[in-house]
């Protein structure tokens, strides 16, 4: 499907167009709408579960002490949210086969 280590939106659009027979502009709207929906859901703090693929979870990270590796100074890492991805069992098995 792609020739480098990254799958791009354009490549997703092209693949969708070839598999479904829709125009690339229509498929581009589908891909962009899908990702926009995912982003909005996570911005609202909700998880996304895609069956047989995995779950994207928004987690609250508490403030903690850290160290600036350049200077060695101790700093406080602020409270923040992080997104984690947990692949489904089926996806893990496919990747590891």
C-alpha positions as CSV (number, residue, x, y, z in Angstrom):
1,X,0.0,0.0,0.0
2,X,2.8,2.5,0.9
3,X,6.5,2.7,0.1
4,X,7.8,4.3,3.3
5,X,7.4,3.8,7.0
6,X,4.4,6.2,7.3
7,X,0.9,5.7,5.9
8,X,-0.5,9.1,4.8
9,X,-4.0,10.4,4.5
10,X,-3.5,10.6,0.7
11,X,-2.6,6.9,0.6
12,X,-5.7,6.1,2.7
13,X,-7.8,8.1,0.3
14,X,-6.3,6.4,-2.7
15,X,-6.8,2.9,-1.2
16,X,-10.4,3.7,-0.3
17,X,-11.1,5.0,-3.8
18,X,-9.7,1.9,-5.4
19,X,-11.6,-0.5,-3.1
20,X,-14.9,1.3,-3.2
21,X,-14.9,2.9,-6.7
22,X,-15.7,6.4,-5.4
23,X,-13.8,9.5,-6.5
24,X,-10.7,10.5,-4.6
25,X,-12.3,13.8,-3.6
26,X,-15.3,11.9,-2.0
27,X,-12.9,9.4,-0.3
28,X,-10.8,12.4,1.0
29,X,-13.9,13.8,2.6
30,X,-14.6,10.4,4.2
31,X,-11.1,10.0,5.6
32,X,-11.0,13.6,6.9
33,X,-14.5,13.2,8.5
34,X,-13.4,10.0,10.2
35,X,-10.3,11.6,11.7
36,X,-12.2,14.8,12.6
37,X,-14.8,12.7,14.4
38,X,-12.1,10.8,16.3
39,X,-10.3,14.1,17.3
40,X,-13.5,15.7,18.5
41,X,-14.4,12.6,20.6
42,X,-11.0,12.6,22.3
43,X,-11.0,16.4,22.8
44,X,-14.2,15.8,24.8
45,X,-12.3,13.3,26.9
46,X,-14.1,10.2,25.6
47,X,-12.5,6.9,24.6
48,X,-12.9,5.4,21.1
49,X,-13.3,1.6,20.7
50,X,-12.8,0.2,17.3
51,X,-13.8,-3.5,17.4
52,X,-11.0,-5.9,16.2
53,X,-8.6,-2.9,16.0
54,X,-8.1,-1.3,19.4
55,X,-9.1,1.4,21.9
56,X,-7.9,5.0,22.1
57,X,-8.2,6.3,25.7
58,X,-7.8,9.8,27.0
59,X,-6.0,9.7,30.4
60,X,-5.5,12.4,33.0
61,X,-1.9,12.6,34.0
62,X,-1.1,14.1,37.4
63,X,1.6,16.6,37.9
64,X,4.9,15.0,38.8
65,X,8.6,15.8,39.5
66,X,10.9,15.4,36.5
67,X,14.4,16.3,35.5
68,X,15.6,18.4,32.6
69,X,18.1,16.0,30.9
70,X,20.1,18.9,29.5
71,X,20.7,20.7,32.7
72,X,19.9,18.1,35.4
73,X,17.6,20.7,37.0
74,X,14.5,19.3,38.8
75,X,11.3,20.5,37.3
76,X,7.5,20.0,37.8
77,X,5.8,18.4,34.9
78,X,2.3,20.0,34.7
79,X,-1.0,18.2,34.9
80,X,-2.1,17.1,31.4
81,X,-4.0,14.7,29.3
82,X,-2.4,11.9,27.3
83,X,-3.9,9.6,24.6
84,X,-3.0,6.0,24.7
85,X,-3.8,3.2,22.3
86,X,-4.3,-0.4,23.3
87,X,-4.5,-2.7,20.3
88,X,-7.2,-5.4,20.3
89,X,-6.1,-9.0,20.9
90,X,-6.8,-9.8,17.2
91,X,-4.6,-6.9,16.0
92,X,-1.8,-7.9,18.4
93,X,-1.9,-11.5,17.1
94,X,-1.7,-10.3,13.5
95,X,1.2,-8.0,14.2
96,X,3.1,-10.7,16.1
97,X,2.4,-13.6,13.6
